Amino acid sequence: MFFRTIKIALCLIVGFGRQLVVSVLLMNDQQLLRYSRQILLPYVDVEGQEKIIQSRVLIIGMGGLGSPVAMYLAAAGVGHLVLCDFDQVDLSNLQRQIVHNTDTVGMSKVASASQTLKRLNPDVNITAIEEKLTLQQLDEQMQLADIVIDASDNFETRFTINETSFKHQTPLVSGAAIKMEGQLSIFNKTPESPCYRCLYKDDGGELAMTCSENGVLAPLVGIIGSMQALEALKILADFGKTLDGRLLLYDAFSMEWRQMKLKKDPECPVCKV
């Protein structure tokens, strides 16, 4: 086993052109193989992968957005995922909520998701919270998390997540999708970053609509959720340029992306100083 690990480590070193034997050996054989394609990326490498493995991510909502977020973060090796959702799996969810399946209809979404994620990557630790978080629970979980993913479906929850995220300066990866339109941004990454309330003062207009009332195309939530996972990994492993201070808008009907710059609102009720 030891010599096999050395062999894998040497192969990775050849790919990096770096002396990383000691660092590589902190991961076992299976982890080296499982994450090798990420480790080979020079802006991730072993150090970045270890940061990912040691991280804790809070995901609020295990529906259309939370499904791809959780699956990609588990596959990428995030060490601890905290899944929060008080709902049960319904047959109508399966069109887009890919972490669930026909056999888990009627099961709580976090229990269903936990089964899928454990099959995907047994190394990931999962905390499943099968209830609506109280303010105290949200506060406690936010303090423990390295990053929070907002995959919820209503503005009351999003505003509360944002306020708690700002309070603890826990980076917030926010996504939304309805009909054939989606959006994505990062909030509260630094003290200078805008918060969610800098963007939305009220109920968010059209984005306040629900999928159950207005519909949503299945791959759309996959696209936005996957990008939420991507932004989270960039923050956790500290590489690349994130969407901090920018809002990305996607129109699936015309296949067009737009970008808006975001600034702190000096009159924001949450983050004004």
C-alpha positions in Angstrom: 0.0 0.0 0.0 2.8 2.4 0.9 4.7 1.8 -2.3 1.5 2.2 -4.3 1.0 5.6 -2.7 4.6 6.6 -3.5 4.0 5.6 -7.1 0.9 7.7 -7.4 2.6 10.6 -5.7 5.5 10.5 -8.1 3.2 10.4 -11.1 1.5 13.6 -9.8 4.8 15.2 -9.1 5.9 14.6 -12.7 2.6 16.2 -13.8 3.2 19.2 -11.6 6.9 19.5 -11.9 7.0 20.2 -8.1 8.4 18.5 -5.0 5.1 17.6 -3.2 5.7 14.1 -1.8 5.0 15.0 1.8 1.9 17.0 1.0 0.5 14.3 -1.4 0.9 11.6 1.2 -1.6 13.3 3.4 -4.2 11.8 1.1 -4.7 8.0 0.8 -4.5 6.0 -2.4 -8.2 6.2 -3.2 -8.3 9.9 -2.7 -5.3 10.5 -4.9 -6.9 8.5 -7.7 -10.4 10.0 -7.1 -9.3 13.6 -7.2 -6.3 13.2 -9.6 -7.9 15.2 -12.4 -8.4 18.2 -10.1 -5.0 17.8 -8.5 -3.4 18.0 -11.9 -4.8 21.5 -12.4 -1.9 23.9 -11.5 -4.3 26.3 -9.8 -5.8 23.6 -7.6 -2.9 21.1 -7.1 -2.5 19.2 -3.8 -2.7 22.3 -1.6 -6.0 23.3 -3.1 -7.4 19.7 -2.9 -6.5 19.5 0.7 -8.3 22.8 1.4 -11.4 21.3 -0.3 -11.2 18.1 1.7 -10.9 20.1 5.0 -13.8 22.4 4.2 -17.3 22.5 5.6 -20.2 23.7 3.3 -23.7 24.6 4.4 -26.3 24.0 1.7 -29.8 25.4 2.3 -32.3 23.7 0.0 -32.1 20.3 -1.6 -34.2 21.0 -4.6 -33.4 21.9 -8.2 -30.3 24.0 -7.3 -29.2 22.2 -4.2 -29.1 18.8 -6.1 -26.3 19.6 -8.5 -24.5 21.7 -5.9 -24.4 18.9 -3.4 -23.5 16.2 -6.0 -20.6 18.2 -7.5 -19.2 19.3 -4.2 -19.4 15.7 -2.9 -17.7 14.5 -6.0 -15.0 17.2 -5.7 -14.2 16.0 -2.2 -15.6 18.6 0.1 -15.0 17.1 3.5 -18.3 18.0 5.3 -21.6 18.9 3.7 -24.5 20.2 5.9 -27.8 19.6 4.1 -30.8 21.6 5.2 -34.4 21.0 3.9 -37.7 20.3 5.7 -39.5 19.0 2.6 -40.2 15.5 1.3 -39.4 14.2 -2.2 -42.4 14.4 -4.5 -42.8 12.8 -7.9 -43.0 16.2 -9.5 -39.5 17.0 -8.1 -37.8 14.3 -10.2 -37.9 16.2 -13.5 -35.1 18.4 -12.2 -34.0 17.5 -8.7 -31.4 14.9 -9.7 -30.1 14.0 -6.3 -33.4 12.2 -5.7 -35.0 9.2 -7.5 -38.2 7.3 -7.8 -37.4 5.0 -4.9 -37.0 7.9 -2.5 -40.4 9.6 -3.2 -42.0 10.3 0.1 -38.6 10.3 1.9 -37.2 13.5 3.4 -35.1 15.4 0.8 -32.0 15.5 3.1 -32.2 11.7 3.7 -32.7 11.0 0.0 -29.8 13.3 -0.9 -27.6 11.7 1.8 -28.1 8.3 0.3 -27.1 9.5 -3.2 -24.1 11.5 -2.0 -22.7 8.6 0.1 -22.9 6.3 -2.9 -21.1 9.0 -4.9 -18.4 9.6 -2.4 -18.3 7.6 0.9 -15.5 9.8 2.3 -17.7 12.9 2.6 -19.2 13.6 6.0 -22.8 14.6 5.9 -24.9 16.3 8.5 -28.6 16.1 7.6 -31.0 18.7 9.1 -34.6 17.6 8.3 -36.3 20.7 9.6 -36.7 24.4 8.9 -33.7 26.0 10.6 -34.4 28.3 13.5 -32.5 31.6 13.7 -30.3 30.1 16.4 -29.6 26.9 14.3 -28.8 29.0 11.3 -26.5 31.2 13.4 -24.7 28.1 14.8 -24.3 26.4 11.4 -23.1 29.6 9.7 -20.3 30.0 12.3 -19.1 26.5 11.5 -19.3 26.8 7.7 -16.5 27.9 5.4 -19.2 28.9 2.9 -22.9 28.8 2.5 -24.9 27.9 -0.6 -28.3 29.5 -0.9 -30.4 27.0 -2.9 -33.7 28.1 -1.4 -36.8 29.1 -3.2 -38.2 32.1 -1.4 -37.1 35.6 -0.5 -37.8 35.5 3.2 -35.3 32.6 3.5 -32.8 34.3 1.2 -32.9 37.5 3.2 -32.4 35.7 6.4 -29.5 33.7 5.0 -27.9 36.9 3.8 -28.2 38.7 7.1 -26.6 35.8 9.0 -24.0 35.4 6.3 -23.1 39.0 6.6 -23.0 38.8 10.4 -20.4 36.1 10.4 -18.7 37.1 7.1 -19.3 33.7 5.7 -19.2 33.9 1.9 -22.6 33.4 0.3 -23.0 31.7 -3.1 -26.5 32.7 -4.3 -28.4 31.2 -7.3 -31.9 31.4 -8.6 -33.8 29.9 -11.6 -37.3 30.2 -12.9 -38.9 29.4 -16.3 -35.9 29.7 -18.6 -33.9 32.4 -16.7 -31.3 32.1 -14.0 -28.9 34.2 -12.1 -25.8 33.8 -10.0 -23.6 35.9 -7.7 -21.3 35.9 -4.6 -22.1 38.0 -1.6 -20.3 38.8 1.7 -17.0 37.4 0.6 -15.1 40.4 2.0 -16.2 43.4 4.2 -16.2 45.4 0.9 -18.5 43.0 -0.9 -22.1 43.9 -1.6 -24.7 41.8 0.2 -27.9 40.3 -1.2 -30.0 43.1 0.1 -27.9 45.6 -1.9 -29.4 43.9 -4.9 -32.9 43.3 -3.8 -34.8 45.7 -1.6 -38.2 44.0 -1.7 -39.5 40.6 -2.9 -37.4 40.5 -6.1 -40.3 40.9 -8.6 -40.4 38.0 -11.1 -37.8 36.0 -9.2 -40.3 35.7 -6.4 -42.4 33.4 -8.5 -42.2 29.6 -7.8 -41.4 26.7 -10.1 -44.7 25.0 -9.1 -46.7 28.0 -10.4 -44.6 29.1 -13.4 -42.5 26.1 -14.4 -38.8 25.6 -15.0 -36.8 23.8 -17.6 -34.9 20.9 -16.0 -31.3 21.6 -17.3 -31.6 25.3 -16.3 -31.3 24.5 -12.6 -28.5 22.1 -13.4 -26.6 24.9 -15.1 -27.0 27.4 -12.3 -26.5 24.8 -9.6 -23.3 23.5 -11.2 -22.0 27.1 -11.4 -22.8 27.6 -7.8 -20.6 24.6 -7.0 -17.9 25.9 -9.2 -17.8 29.3 -7.5 -17.8 27.5 -4.1 -14.8 25.4 -5.1 -12.9 28.5 -6.3 -13.5 30.2 -3.0 -12.6 27.1 -0.9 -9.4 26.3 -2.8 -8.6 30.0 -3.4 -8.1 30.2 -7.1 -9.6 32.1 -10.1 -11.8 35.1 -10.3 -15.1 34.7 -8.5 -18.4 36.6 -9.1 -17.9 38.7 -6.0 -19.3 42.1 -7.0 -20.8 40.8 -10.2 -24.2 39.4 -11.1 -24.4 36.8 -13.9 -27.7 36.5 -15.7 -28.6 33.6 -18.0 -31.4 33.4 -20.6 -31.7 29.8 -21.7 -34.3 30.6 -24.4 -31.9 32.8 -26.4 -28.7 31.1 -24.9 -27.3 34.5 -23.8 -25.3 35.5 -20.8 -25.2 39.0 -19.4 -23.2 40.5 -16.5 -23.9 43.4 -14.2 -21.5 45.0 -11.7 -22.7 45.2 -8.2 -21.7 47.7 -5.5 -22.5 48.1 -1.9 -25.7 50.1 -1.3 -24.8 52.9 1.2 -28.4 52.7 2.4 -28.6 48.9 2.6 -30.5 47.9 5.8 -28.1 45.0 6.3 -24.5 46.0 5.4 -24.4 49.8 5.5 -21.7 51.1 7.8 
